[in-house]
Amino acid sequence: MARRAGYACGMGGRRTRWIGVGRLAAVVGGLALLPPAGATGPAGTVFPPPAERAAPVDLVREMAAPWQAGGAIVLYADASGRPRAGRDPAPPADAAEEQARRAEHWALARRLNLVTAAGMGPPAALPLTPEQLALLERFALSDAGAVWFRELADDTLRLFNKGYLDYDAALWRAAQDEGRRLPLSALISGRLSEEGLLAQDAIVFRIYAYDGPGAMASANSVRLGLAGMRCHFSFSQELVDPMAVLSHEFGHTRYGDARSAGTPLGEAHTVARYENPVRLRNGYPPRTVYYLRLDARTPIQPRDALMQRLLAQWRAGRIEIDTLDPVQRLHCACGPEEDETVDCTAGPPERPDCSLRWLAVRVPAAETAGP
């Protein structure tokens, strides 16, 4: 069974207990002794930039591959002498080189994508705490996290090659003159260039904190709650694997299926494609039922046909559960404090103080994102 250390495990509140962070620091510190993953290519060498992703990440297939970080990031000069970035498609020579590539992706994310100070991201974004950064770093260096952070890095390469990212021109010239290897993470400032500030397609993916528990995602962001993650899911009481939760949230972004959040089918398939493979890799049993909570935090998707059919039956006072697959059961929260759970699969209970709150959705077996 895999070691379950280095992540938050608390029942809410800001005094979250973190395990194994010192051990994580020792591992990450060792990576600093490895050669830089980025390299400056010989004069005239052109390395292909990453292609635009045409399909969602297939995590099952990616994790079955011998390496996940992709080709080494290489800097080279174009005809005008300006820096460009691509990937050397050669596989890593060994595990240390693969880890060095993952570490460079993490360094790029620290520079550009992670909100570590006020004003770096959207207006509502809060800076990530040291504990959240430690969790994200451990995730980025894992097999599943390496896949997602490779996608972030590919976006960074595309932004850089379009001229949208600010960089240290003096450092670039000095590296060229001296023939030094220079990682991209050391060259960029983490800010958009003047051109990038004016470009409508310069969309930087952000990871930041919010005031609350758990984690959330949208097409262009992943957010971590300052209250941390629970040890168990609140309804099913299954053990939480924070690494798998992070992978689940990335599955709701533009790198997975950005339309999957908040719908019964979308959440169930996200668990199957992006969460359960990580749980199994880390020694946790797969989730077979996903409990979709209906409240202000997870509003009903108006275009979801299954949800509209369910709500129509609910308003009619009778639920035909056989017509709502993969929804298996409905649960209501009752009482003034909504602290009483009532099975309401047959329809609304005869109580005015009850609200439909949970949908138990069957999770399919582990699946890939494509054919």
Steps between C-alpha positions, in 0.01 A plus 500: 500500500628844411617737772233755594712788624561860405145630481234668708266290709273709721131524576472864405623823654828673427705292744541222247743221586767444235701181484847435362585849371858471631547178307362670189745789540789254510386336175448831323830634631673202344357594162697824508817292455378370164601674175246756374221354292500793256788529255612754246518329162792539260487790256258426218330214686121518492297286739129455430271696733224303671193452285164628615317221684208375292351262759473477879787349696470120507636444849462121503708471184750764612563336837559165331780655292863465619535879543256789540686833486546513123812611318759726661428870454765655275569869435639607165547824306283581200631681192484834681683368807191503722443198725251233405401186690428147386537142617764245418286190433766257630386303806680553830814292553393396849268579790719788617467674164123447501480654848713793383251568221214487750691740726538748212126487435441570868744793485315642198167467682644674807614782276183547293195300611499489880361794693744556786432870571201733495422648159656219295178340381130576464349749749357221718826301508672456836870409527582133547630407845837324553311179579299523177819566304660191658200289397505637145875439471464140610216461251703655216783251562264198503405301189148642470603853591783486245241454227295803604801724565640401160183648351554822698859512375391446139265796535791704636716406201227607259452832680876557500538426128220746420692772682240524775736442795750748640858369527847616600660603171837573662511152655415344164780688322751406771401132480541508122839669520627257765337187356323433830201268539205707612167363626192688387393542863811715560435717194136604532390754760153354557333809352331555166687712248346816358381295204357237732310757703319610184445154351155346541637146476760541778304298758723394789382199700498585872515295820402691813331481838150590614336536840333164555558122508595254229588586142323636191576558134390683189627488143794728578575443868531260792423637849593359839303581815687658789313267737675199347363160402320260726633154583168352383239609247217655698214277379658166406776511768746356245863592555613807308813484286599866447711409196197340337285801593747730323494277193118503511497880499747517211258272316243784513740746334582570137755218516224247574129564440408852609127423457499209745472684833174497693312240293432139605650346186788747488605448861468121480717482188751742654538266798547203265745674265699728727450415868478123534818429298691715751330342801595155374859607433524637855351195671143624555189307390315654205187700559192320368244769588539876464278717720413816310403775740236747385546841660624849421856373461402244234207659314288289268617509140198629303593316178545158660214284369529240777475764774204666331322164475571431868375843608184463290424174678580662834256781437237245393546330840612159372849380410545221243858408593530238223481782244780701661801269460776541621321678791424226754355677804393845619556640848344804665632727773231571757450706812572866585876435480471248215686253721259209447541283188193328356483258207267659248556276199124448462428872493473807725434408864186628664696755701531871420848523654671265252705589193645274233871507577689188381491282188670161527648442155647167388863528385593287197811283491834668425488639151707693250403840364501386139485197271 
